[in-house]
Amino acid sequence: MPVQVSLTRIKESSRGTIGEICCQVLAKTGKMTTLTHQSINLLTSRSRLSKDLLTRYPDAPWDSILEQICVMALRELRKGAPIEFLEPGAVSPVAWFALNPLIYEHNSAVLYGPGDSMKSLIALYCGLLMASGVSGANLMAAPSRRRVLFLDWEMSVEDLRGRVRLLRAGDPRLDGTVDYRRCAYPLADEAAEMKKVIADGGYDMLILDSLAMAAGGGELEKAESAIRFNAALRGLDCTSLVIGHTSKPNDEQKERTIYGSVFFHNLCRVSWEVRREGQTVGLFQRKNNLGPKHDPLGFQIDIHAEACHISVSDMSDEPTLTKSLPWPARIQMELQNGKAMTCQDLSVAMDADEAIVRTTLSRMEKAGRVGKLSVKVGSEFAWQSL
């Protein structure tokens, strides 16, 4: 039968289960001609649509076609995933990395920060590392190349091509290909099309830039925006790196949050906050549901007219970034090279509350990271890194 009917963009809401139906027939020219493309409620009567289609093409049993496609769509929509056993096998790792320590396999990581923090450049760098099967500054990739797709709601393909050229000039090993798709609609509205794109291209790694646009861009403070986005992303069944933003960035804040509903933070498995000072960029892990929190990662990014070089930075020369480090890391920095300091000296040097420093030192002592000197300095003991 020369009839083709497709049902896409299915969404359940208080109005019912709504989708977009497209009915086409094969014309004498050999090409498919569209009879109608409209929204349809899968749970209400379709007689009006059937009558309209019969007037346009009477040689098809439209009543039964529409009934069958709606029933099949509802059945598939509500079927869900199959039952699986949680009994571990001989080799069942807790969690493994797609890009160590930034991205876990089969999970989503959020990389968020204010504008001009170079988070998009770092995300593209991560994509090139995985597509090329090479490791880079602070990041370790498996030697097997991955199929990476950059889903972009913000820039243009020419912008990304220019950045790829600069990154490859800075590191010729980055010869892998990252594919690009320009996006304009929320991810949840394009979930069906995106699944087909991923399947056809064999992609196993996604980069999404950015979260606000991919989640709809409108009412990000509402939980529904975060829930719809994360449900759509989970349905794609890919490892992913999502680029997000912060609201009203303040350098004095110890920790910033992802812009929008708190559910963007609650529903992600791993998140990294990005902070920049000059050409130094720090990544601070704010959440990890898959393992212990990792120490901050520092990157030195030198961009010239012809190349972009990315190398490791310890962030110790950037006071603004140093203040964002965890207390144990800041104390270790003060006690480096065999230096000994009292709790009071440390609190003054770090501009920190003495009670916080004392509590942190006690925990670090139990972990074997610092120790007290046997002789007091004034009225208290001095501490030294072990």
HULINPE-V433328 format. One record per residue. N is the residue number from 1. RES is the residue in three letters. PSI is psi in whole degrees, -180 to 180 (999 if undefined). BURIAL is 1 if it has 16 or more other C-alpha atoms within 10 Angstrom, else 0. D_CENTER is the distance of its C-alpha to the mean C-alpha in whole Angstrom. Layout:
BEGIN
N/RES/PSI/BURIAL/D_CENTER  N/RES/PSI/BURIAL/D_CENTER
END
This chain:
BEGIN
1/MET/129/0/44  2/PRO/47/0/43  3/VAL/137/1/40  4/GLN/126/0/36  5/VAL/128/1/34  6/SER/147/0/31  7/LEU/118/1/29  8/THR/174/1/25  9/ARG/47/0/23  10/ILE/132/1/24  11/LYS/133/0/23  12/GLU/133/0/25  13/SER/-173/0/26  14/SER/-20/0/30  15/ARG/-10/0/31  16/GLY/-165/0/31  17/THR/105/0/29  18/ILE/140/1/28  19/GLY/175/1/28  20/GLU/123/1/29  21/ILE/136/1/31  22/CYS/120/1/33  23/CYS/125/1/36  24/GLN/155/1/38  25/VAL/156/1/41  26/LEU/118/0/42  27/ALA/170/0/45  28/LYS/-23/0/48  29/THR/-10/0/46  30/GLY/0/0/44  31/LYS/154/0/41  32/MET/131/0/39  33/THR/133/0/40  34/THR/125/0/38  35/LEU/-42/0/40  36/THR/151/0/37  37/HIS/105/0/34  38/GLN/172/0/33  39/SER/153/0/31  40/ILE/139/1/33  41/ASN/118/1/33  42/LEU/-15/1/33  43/LEU/8/0/35  44/THR/177/0/38  45/SER/141/0/41  46/ARG/16/1/40  47/SER/-38/0/44  48/ARG/-43/0/44  49/LEU/-40/0/41  50/SER/-44/1/43  51/LYS/-40/0/46  52/ASP/-41/0/45  53/LEU/-34/1/43  54/LEU/-35/0/47  55/THR/-27/0/49  56/ARG/-33/0/46  57/TYR/93/0/47  58/PRO/-3/0/49  59/ASP/20/0/49  60/ALA/142/0/46  61/PRO/78/0/46  62/TRP/-33/1/43  63/ASP/-50/1/44  64/SER/-33/0/43  65/ILE/-48/0/40  66/LEU/-40/1/38  67/GLU/-45/1/39  68/GLN/-45/0/38  69/ILE/-35/1/34  70/CYS/-42/1/34  71/VAL/-45/0/35  72/MET/-39/0/33  73/ALA/-44/1/29  74/LEU/-40/0/30  75/ARG/-44/0/31  76/GLU/-38/0/27  77/LEU/-39/0/25  78/ARG/-1/0/27  79/LYS/-41/0/27  80/GLY/-174/0/24  81/ALA/155/0/23  82/PRO/158/0/26  83/ILE/135/0/27  84/GLU/152/0/26  85/PHE/144/0/28  86/LEU/5/0/26  87/GLU/120/0/29  88/PRO/149/0/28  89/GLY/-169/0/29  90/ALA/-38/0/31  91/VAL/101/0/27  92/SER/86/0/25  93/PRO/149/0/22  94/VAL/-52/0/20  95/ALA/143/0/17  96/TRP/164/0/16  97/PHE/144/1/14  98/ALA/-36/1/13  99/LEU/103/1/13  100/ASN/128/0/15  101/PRO/21/1/14  102/LEU/-45/1/10  103/ILE/130/1/9  104/TYR/144/1/11  105/GLU/138/1/12  106/HIS/23/1/12  107/ASN/170/1/9  108/SER/135/1/5  109/ALA/140/1/4  110/VAL/128/1/4  111/LEU/108/1/6  112/TYR/151/1/9  113/GLY/178/1/12  114/PRO/171/1/15  115/GLY/150/0/16  116/ASP/27/0/18  117/SER/5/1/16  118/MET/20/1/15  119/LYS/-35/1/11  120/SER/-37/1/11  121/LEU/-42/1/14  122/ILE/-40/1/12  123/ALA/-42/1/9  124/LEU/-39/1/12  125/TYR/-44/1/14  126/CYS/-43/1/12  127/GLY/-41/1/12  128/LEU/-37/1/16  129/LEU/-47/1/16  130/MET/-37/1/15  131/ALA/-26/1/17  132/SER/-14/1/20  133/GLY/37/1/20  134/VAL/158/1/21  135/SER/154/1/20  136/GLY/-157/1/19  137/ALA/115/1/19  138/ASN/3/1/18  139/LEU/132/1/16  140/MET/123/1/18  141/ALA/153/1/17  142/ALA/150/1/19  143/PRO/-19/0/22  144/SER/134/0/21  145/ARG/146/1/20  146/ARG/157/1/17  147/ARG/110/1/16  148/VAL/134/1/13  149/LEU/126/1/13  150/PHE/112/1/11  151/LEU/114/1/11  152/ASP/121/1/12  153/TRP/0/1/14  154/GLU/-45/0/15  155/MET/-159/0/17  156/SER/165/0/19  157/VAL/-34/0/20  158/GLU/-38/0/22  159/ASP/-47/0/20  160/LEU/-38/1/18  161/ARG/-40/0/21  162/GLY/-40/0/22  163/ARG/-38/1/20  164/VAL/-43/1/20  165/ARG/-45/1/23  166/LEU/-43/1/23  167/LEU/-39/1/21  168/ARG/-34/1/23  169/ALA/-34/0/26  170/GLY/-26/1/25  171/ASP/95/0/24  172/PRO/-14/0/26  173/ARG/-18/1/24  174/LEU/65/1/21  175/ASP/1/1/23  176/GLY/160/1/20  177/THR/130/1/19  178/VAL/119/1/16  179/ASP/161/1/17  180/TYR/140/1/16  181/ARG/121/0/16  182/ARG/133/0/17  183/CYS/148/1/16  184/ALA/-16/0/18  185/TYR/158/0/17  186/PRO/147/1/15  187/LEU/-39/1/13  188/ALA/-31/1/15  189/ASP/-19/1/18  190/GLU/17/1/17  191/ALA/-45/1/16  192/ALA/-46/1/20  193/GLU/-38/0/20  194/MET/-37/1/16  195/LYS/-41/1/17  196/LYS/-42/0/20  197/VAL/-45/0/19  198/ILE/-42/1/16  199/ALA/-45/0/20  200/ASP/-36/0/22  201/GLY/-9/0/20  202/GLY/32/0/19  203/TYR/139/1/15  204/ASP/7/1/14  205/MET/127/1/10  206/LEU/142/1/8  207/ILE/125/1/7  208/LEU/122/1/6  209/ASP/102/1/9  210/SER/174/1/9  211/LEU/-44/1/8  212/ALA/-47/1/12  213/MET/-40/1/13  214/ALA/-26/1/11  215/ALA/-1/1/12  216/GLY/-26/1/16  217/GLY/-14/0/16  218/GLY/-82/0/19  219/GLU/71/0/20  220/LEU/-20/1/16  221/GLU/-15/0/18  222/LYS/143/0/19  223/ALA/-33/0/18  224/GLU/-37/0/18  225/SER/-46/1/16  226/ALA/-40/1/13  227/ILE/-45/1/15  228/ARG/-44/1/15  229/PHE/-49/1/11  230/ASN/-33/1/10  231/ALA/-42/0/13  232/ALA/-42/1/13  233/LEU/-42/1/10  234/ARG/-36/0/11  235/GLY/-21/0/14  236/LEU/-19/1/13  237/ASP/51/0/13  238/CYS/153/1/11  239/THR/140/1/9  240/SER/153/1/5  241/LEU/118/1/3  242/VAL/131/1/2  243/ILE/123/1/6  244/GLY/177/1/8  245/HIS/168/1/11  246/THR/160/1/14  247/SER/134/0/17  248/LYS/66/0/21  249/PRO/137/0/20  250/ASN/120/0/23  251/ASP/-22/0/23  252/GLU/-12/0/25  253/GLN/131/0/23  254/LYS/-37/0/22  255/GLU/129/0/18  256/ARG/166/1/17  257/THR/162/1/14  258/ILE/136/1/12  259/TYR/136/1/14  260/GLY/-161/1/15  261/SER/148/1/16  262/VAL/-19/0/16  263/PHE/-21/1/14  264/PHE/-37/1/11  265/HIS/-43/1/11  266/ASN/-36/0/13  267/LEU/-16/0/11  268/CYS/152/1/8  269/ARG/-37/1/10  270/VAL/137/1/8  271/SER/145/1/8  272/TRP/127/1/9  273/GLU/137/1/12  274/VAL/129/1/13  275/ARG/142/1/17  276/ARG/139/1/19  277/GLU/105/0/23  278/GLY/-126/0/24  279/GLN/8/0/23  280/THR/130/1/22  281/VAL/131/1/18  282/GLY/136/1/17  283/LEU/124/1/14  284/PHE/119/1/15  285/GLN/120/1/13  286/ARG/-19/1/13  287/LYS/140/1/13  288/ASN/104/1/13  289/ASN/-2/0/14  290/LEU/-2/0/15  291/GLY/-176/0/17  292/PRO/150/0/19  293/LYS/139/0/17  294/HIS/154/0/17  295/ASP/155/0/19  296/PRO/152/1/18  297/LEU/133/1/17  298/GLY/137/1/19  299/PHE/136/1/19  300/GLN/118/1/22  301/ILE/111/1/21  302/ASP/111/0/24  303/ILE/124/0/24  304/HIS/-178/0/28  305/ALA/-31/0/29  306/GLU/-8/0/29  307/ALA/157/1/26  308/CYS/117/1/23  309/HIS/127/1/23  310/ILE/124/1/21  311/SER/175/0/22  312/VAL/140/1/22  313/SER/140/1/23  314/ASP/-2/1/24  315/MET/2/1/24  316/SER/-21/0/27  317/ASP/2/0/29  318/GLU/98/1/27  319/PRO/-38/0/28  320/THR/-43/0/25  321/LEU/-34/1/22  322/THR/-36/1/25  323/LYS/-19/1/25  324/SER/-8/1/22  325/LEU/154/1/22  326/PRO/154/0/23  327/TRP/-45/1/27  328/PRO/-40/1/28  329/ALA/-39/0/26  330/ARG/-40/1/28  331/ILE/-42/1/31  332/GLN/-37/1/31  333/MET/-40/0/31  334/GLU/-30/1/34  335/LEU/12/1/36  336/GLN/160/0/35  337/ASN/35/0/38  338/GLY/10/0/40  339/LYS/142/0/40  340/ALA/135/1/41  341/MET/149/1/41  342/THR/168/1/42  343/CYS/-40/1/39  344/GLN/-42/1/41  345/ASP/-41/0/40  346/LEU/-42/1/37  347/SER/-35/1/36  348/VAL/-44/0/38  349/ALA/-34/0/36  350/MET/-2/1/33  351/ASP/51/0/34  352/ALA/157/0/33  353/ASP/133/0/35  354/GLU/-34/1/37  355/ALA/-38/0/36  356/ILE/-43/0/33  357/VAL/-43/1/34  358/ARG/-43/1/36  359/THR/-43/0/34  360/THR/-42/0/32  361/LEU/-39/1/34  362/SER/-42/0/36  363/ARG/-39/0/33  364/MET/-33/1/32  365/GLU/-42/1/36  366/LYS/-32/0/35  367/ALA/-2/0/33  368/GLY/26/0/35  369/ARG/-25/0/33  370/VAL/164/1/36  371/GLY/155/1/40  372/LYS/144/1/43  373/LEU/153/0/45  374/SER/-18/0/49  375/VAL/135/0/50  376/LYS/150/0/50  377/VAL/103/0/49  378/GLY/-121/0/51  379/SER/-1/0/50  380/GLU/166/0/47  381/PHE/151/1/46  382/ALA/158/1/43  383/TRP/151/1/40  384/GLN/145/1/39  385/SER/141/1/36  386/LEU/999/0/37
END
